[in-house]
Amino acid sequence: MDKKVGQRLFMHTNKAYIGFGANLPYAKHAPADTILGAKSALMAKGIRVLRFSRLWQSPAWPDPSEPAYVNAVAEVVTVLPPHRLLQTLRGIERQFGRRRSYRNAPRTLDLDLLSYENLCLRTLHLTLPHPGIERRAFVLLPLQEVAPQWRLPGRGTALAVMIKALTAQSRDMVLPLDGK
């Protein structure tokens, strides 16, 4: 491959959306602080944050007796391909004390690659768009703040339609931390 062509391919930026969640403190920092620290860690890795939602609170799932989650969504641009971006997100999770003990366990930090450009992908380690995104108020409501015109890759379903399809109970249980 021509060196100039390779450089242009590497420098092409791609838009992605990343979901943030945390419900356990890390190093004496509250989950909200961890999420803001993870945002800074993304930027330190060369991932440019274009927009960042407010912080939202949602009940723990599947066990609502566990601490509530703090959630956010970022719109980013990156030169990293999707699998490398996912590896970077996993590294940031570890940096903030994430341990994967069992499925849906409480966590210090969860970073989900929600979508990457309009890519639809299913591999052993990565599915795009993120599975179940259309049923998750704690993702859709913050996503609406950063990308109100976003559509579900592969289906084209508008974000507003997905939010309207949520149950009133699921929408009402996800609240902005600032109370507005």
C-alpha positions as CSV (number, residue, x, y, z in Angstrom):
1,M,0.0,0.0,0.0
2,D,1.2,3.5,-0.9
3,K,2.5,5.2,2.3
4,K,0.3,8.3,1.6
5,V,-2.8,6.2,1.2
6,G,-2.1,4.4,4.4
7,Q,-1.6,7.7,6.3
8,R,-4.9,9.0,5.0
9,L,-6.8,5.9,6.0
10,F,-5.3,6.1,9.5
11,M,-6.2,9.7,9.9
12,H,-9.8,9.3,8.9
13,T,-12.0,10.1,11.9
14,N,-15.1,8.1,12.7
15,K,-18.0,9.1,14.9
16,A,-19.0,6.9,17.7
17,Y,-21.2,7.0,20.7
18,I,-20.1,5.7,24.1
19,G,-22.3,4.9,27.1
20,F,-20.9,5.5,30.6
21,G,-22.3,3.8,33.8
22,A,-21.1,3.4,37.3
23,N,-22.7,2.5,40.6
24,L,-19.8,1.7,42.9
25,P,-17.2,4.2,44.2
26,Y,-13.6,4.0,43.1
27,A,-10.7,5.1,45.2
28,K,-13.1,7.2,47.4
29,H,-14.6,8.9,44.3
30,A,-18.3,8.8,43.8
31,P,-19.6,7.2,40.6
32,A,-20.3,10.6,39.1
33,D,-16.7,11.6,39.6
34,T,-15.5,8.4,38.1
35,I,-17.6,9.0,34.9
36,L,-16.1,12.5,34.6
37,G,-12.6,11.0,35.1
38,A,-13.3,8.4,32.4
39,K,-14.3,11.2,30.0
40,S,-10.9,12.8,30.7
41,A,-9.2,9.4,30.2
42,L,-10.8,9.1,26.8
43,M,-9.5,12.5,25.8
44,A,-6.0,11.5,27.1
45,K,-6.1,8.5,24.7
46,G,-6.7,10.9,21.7
47,I,-10.4,10.2,21.5
48,R,-12.1,13.6,20.9
49,V,-15.3,14.2,22.8
50,L,-17.6,16.3,20.7
51,R,-20.6,16.3,23.1
52,F,-21.2,14.9,26.5
53,S,-24.7,14.5,28.1
54,R,-25.7,15.5,31.6
55,L,-25.3,12.9,34.2
56,W,-28.4,10.7,34.8
57,Q,-29.4,8.4,37.5
58,S,-31.1,5.0,37.0
59,P,-32.0,2.1,39.3
60,A,-29.6,-0.8,39.4
61,W,-30.7,-3.8,37.2
62,P,-31.4,-6.6,37.7
63,D,-31.3,-6.0,41.4
64,P,-32.8,-2.6,42.3
65,S,-31.7,-3.0,45.9
66,E,-28.1,-2.4,44.7
67,P,-26.8,1.2,44.4
68,A,-28.3,3.3,41.7
69,Y,-26.3,3.9,38.5
70,V,-25.0,7.2,37.2
71,N,-25.1,7.3,33.4
72,A,-24.0,9.5,30.5
73,V,-23.4,9.3,26.8
74,A,-20.6,10.9,24.8
75,E,-20.4,11.6,21.1
76,V,-16.8,11.1,20.0
77,V,-14.6,11.0,17.0
78,T,-11.6,8.7,16.7
79,V,-9.1,7.3,14.3
80,L,-9.3,3.9,16.1
81,P,-11.2,1.1,14.3
82,P,-14.1,-0.3,16.3
83,H,-12.2,-3.3,17.9
84,R,-9.3,-1.1,19.0
85,L,-11.7,1.5,20.4
86,L,-13.4,-1.3,22.4
87,Q,-10.0,-2.4,23.7
88,T,-9.2,1.2,24.7
89,L,-12.6,1.4,26.6
90,R,-11.8,-1.9,28.4
91,G,-8.4,-0.5,29.4
92,I,-10.0,2.7,30.8
93,E,-12.5,0.5,32.8
94,R,-9.6,-1.4,34.3
95,Q,-7.8,1.9,35.1
96,F,-10.9,2.8,37.2
97,G,-11.0,-0.5,39.0
98,R,-13.5,-2.5,36.9
99,R,-13.6,-6.2,37.7
100,R,-15.8,-8.5,35.7
101,S,-17.0,-10.9,38.4
102,Y,-20.4,-11.9,37.0
103,R,-22.9,-10.6,34.4
104,N,-24.6,-7.4,35.5
105,A,-22.5,-7.1,38.6
106,P,-22.3,-3.7,40.3
107,R,-19.3,-1.8,38.9
108,T,-17.0,1.1,39.3
109,L,-17.2,1.9,35.6
110,D,-18.9,0.5,32.5
111,L,-18.0,1.9,29.1
112,D,-20.2,0.6,26.2
113,L,-19.5,1.2,22.5
114,L,-23.1,2.0,21.5
115,S,-22.5,2.7,17.9
116,Y,-19.7,3.4,15.4
117,E,-20.6,5.3,12.3
118,N,-23.5,3.3,10.8
119,L,-21.7,0.0,11.2
120,C,-23.6,-3.2,11.9
121,L,-21.3,-5.8,13.2
122,R,-21.5,-9.1,15.1
123,T,-18.3,-10.8,16.3
124,L,-17.3,-12.8,19.3
125,H,-16.3,-9.7,21.2
126,L,-18.2,-6.8,19.6
127,T,-21.8,-6.3,18.5
128,L,-22.8,-3.0,16.9
129,P,-25.0,-1.3,17.5
130,H,-24.9,-2.3,21.2
131,P,-27.5,-5.1,21.9
132,G,-30.7,-3.9,23.5
133,I,-29.9,-0.2,23.1
134,E,-33.5,0.5,21.9
135,R,-34.9,-0.8,25.2
136,R,-32.6,1.1,27.6
137,A,-33.9,4.4,28.9
138,F,-30.6,5.0,30.7
139,V,-28.9,5.1,27.3
140,L,-31.6,6.7,25.1
141,L,-32.4,9.7,27.3
142,P,-28.7,10.9,27.6
143,L,-28.2,10.0,23.9
144,Q,-31.0,12.3,23.0
145,E,-29.1,15.2,24.5
146,V,-26.0,14.7,22.4
147,A,-27.5,13.4,19.1
148,P,-31.3,14.0,18.9
149,Q,-31.3,13.0,15.2
150,W,-29.4,9.7,15.7
151,R,-30.9,6.6,14.1
152,L,-30.4,3.0,15.0
153,P,-27.9,1.6,12.5
154,G,-29.2,-1.3,10.4
155,R,-32.9,-0.4,11.1
156,G,-33.0,3.3,10.7
157,T,-35.3,3.7,13.7
158,A,-35.3,7.3,14.9
159,L,-34.2,7.9,18.5
160,A,-37.5,9.8,19.3
161,V,-39.5,6.7,18.2
162,M,-37.4,4.4,20.4
163,I,-37.9,6.7,23.4
164,K,-41.6,6.9,22.8
165,A,-41.8,3.1,22.7
166,L,-40.3,2.8,26.2
167,T,-42.7,2.2,29.0
168,A,-43.6,5.3,31.0
169,Q,-42.2,3.5,34.1
170,S,-38.8,2.9,32.5
171,R,-38.6,6.6,31.3
172,D,-39.7,7.9,34.7
173,M,-37.1,6.0,36.6
174,V,-34.2,7.6,34.7
175,L,-33.6,11.1,36.0
176,P,-31.0,13.8,35.4
177,L,-28.8,14.2,38.4
178,D,-29.1,18.0,38.3
179,G,-32.9,17.7,38.7
180,K,-33.7,19.7,35.5
